[in-house]
Amino acid sequence: MGTGYKIKICGIKDLATLELCVDLQVDLVGLNFSPRSPRQIDEETAKSLLKLRSKPGFPKLVFLFFENSVSEIQNLTERYNPDLIQLIRGDKFLTQELWTNFTEKKTLLPAIRIQEKVISDDDLEPKSDLVILDSYNKDFGGGTGHSFPWEYVTSVKRPFLLAGGITPQNVKTALETVHPYGIDVASGVETDGKKDPKKIRELVQNVRTI
């Protein structure tokens, strides 16, 4: 299984893609409920996808929210009990109470959009076991397909998933440059806005043969 870098495939909208991720034994899968995202799904879609959750080897389940109401976040997470809840630091809809509550329950997967070199790991939500470091776009919580300068995070010691513009073609360079805990990919395994099974397989293969 190679070096053991973790793989998160985010923004899954259809059963075939989720089945492929289970079969490939990716580590985390993300369902996106953000009204700002082209990968947004509704509760009915989520319910149909989660019929697969009983399948052996199902990855850790992540629910992603950005500019959702607090009540919607609470209702969906209580109803479906994801392993992790991905919230984006700087989301104007969030309350400190909600952020703190998920942090204390160890279910928060905070995403931080990087705009400058990280000087201290203490700035990266040290109370969470894992964070996502992503590129910044004021209109989106992530999934923009754009990377940030990787040298901004080369000194980070704490576990993080590198996100932002990761593709099957550049993933080896990204991992060898940054040495993250793992990667988080959405648009990098898509063709014409849809998840591409060939690209997902290629990405997984490239990560596991480093």
Steps between C-alpha positions, in 0.01 A plus 500: 500500500798733458573781741159513664402852400128545570262571212176698528269525200254784553182615331359157415154519345429154356495140613749371242769742616442414863514126422829553318645686800397215728651242265826697474510532879544875506520628856236773505204600281330837511138595435456870431188683617620854431258716298808675358642184344431334163540172692211572736268209569168497684395275784319254273814443295705460816252246634524289184880515501524402864333166433857396419622589846446147627739365238823357651790743477282809453725808533469761771201715412541878489215750465612835357317825572565856385246779545238254620275598788598378846167315530559314173849395611368379834205313347703318236784404732264375769294303249787329316786510750798554266845417635621855438341838427699723268450869573694784339669752721365844415151378404282796599201274573676303773477567870788458742275275708452254213873499416592441864237229544629293206859562611428364847325195354808437280281501190615831351715484188592867461595631156734797493547699181865594471594850386851535642783294644404312817733611780364289786302178525314669786309700236360180346229393744725294732200361692397297194690182415506583128452810285460573129724765346340634183529785253304820561209628297265743670195354325562132567590284797720279283492286189613785276764295318769757580806429711681735734880534523602176670802665661249676729449172691827308465591574863167378643554205734147415607284251300319663211336416170633702209221633278470737207579406144624146568479280188627154400777679310636716781420291807844337524672838483260638762563215742877503451512879543265546795493158676145538634303237687293462185316673218148629444381499139177615334530670161835333427324169432219646292437538128245760390386543861437130567711250690712300254565139607816483288644806675406367844675169429804680362524731801475213748759298306741794488472564873548137593804443283710784641 
